């Protein structure tokens, strides 16, 4: 696994921010600048790109966004801010990172970064097709379009500087495993080893493509313990809704391959830092011992019953929990803003 040395130190802080953050924790070396945040992948970093699409995988309606500034449902799959927002805010880049397809996006916004991510996307090309969302290959084309627009705003030289010094987040894999592989029956066509190879190969190809376009600092988020997501407990955890060990073992296999591939790409791509960010273990610990981190509920989401409600099933008629800051999950699939922004910065359990 990559060592967090001087040039890749920022990616360690990405990890700290998401799962062990507190105000002021991020302090970059004096000569390191991060002008922008870019995000690719799925719903964890989708800032609203699905809003205008003909898909069921969208959330630009209440109660999504109920804790967002002004209580606005922006299309973020959360009750408030998402990882790109929080990272950008902590690094002093911007308060929010917009969706690239936001109709209100202004030329001046381009300099701080955007998200190309689409809820329901995955590394397997079939995953976004199943729910009619933006594939990684289409996100790559949007990135190319964005670069052309940025050059028109700041010129060729500054565009190069922005791309090479910014953080590029790649977050996907959950939908490949939980939906495409286990739910839609692709497991009948591939064994898990072959399917995980397909996922890693797709991720590797995508990373090399954004590298060609100028990306140098790339953070690849591992797959979380999908068997412990509330919806997957309901679907695969039996009557007691326990974590599905089969699903979690699949995530662990994929993550081991992602970690090795990130190391390989850093060696292969000159002047790059492709860093694997372990999400699985910190989130699993938080789920297993929520009270140690200031949370009360980890097996249900805040929306509705918390067992299955996600996207269109989590709506204005569902109702929500009394205090979402005590919940690990907002709906049955996505974490609350509190998990991303309010975990204890020393990672020491609180009793």
Secondary structure, DSSP 8 states (H G I E B T S, - for coil): -----GGGHHHHHHHHHHHS--TT-----TT-----EEEEESGGG-SSTTTTSSSS----STTTTTTSGGG---S-SSSS--HHHHHHHHTTS-S--EETT-TT--GGGGGG-EE---TT--SSHHHHHHHT---HHHHHHHHHHHHHHHHHHH-HHHHHHHHHHSEEEEE--HHIIIIIITTSSGGGTS-HHHHHHHHHHHHHHHHHHHHHTT--EEEEE----GGGSHHHHHHHSTTTT---HHHHHHHHHHHHHHHHHHHHHHHHSTT-EEEEE--HHHHHHHHHTGGGGT-SEEEEESBTTSSS--GGGSSTTT-B-S-GGGEEESSSSSB-HHHHH-S-TT-----
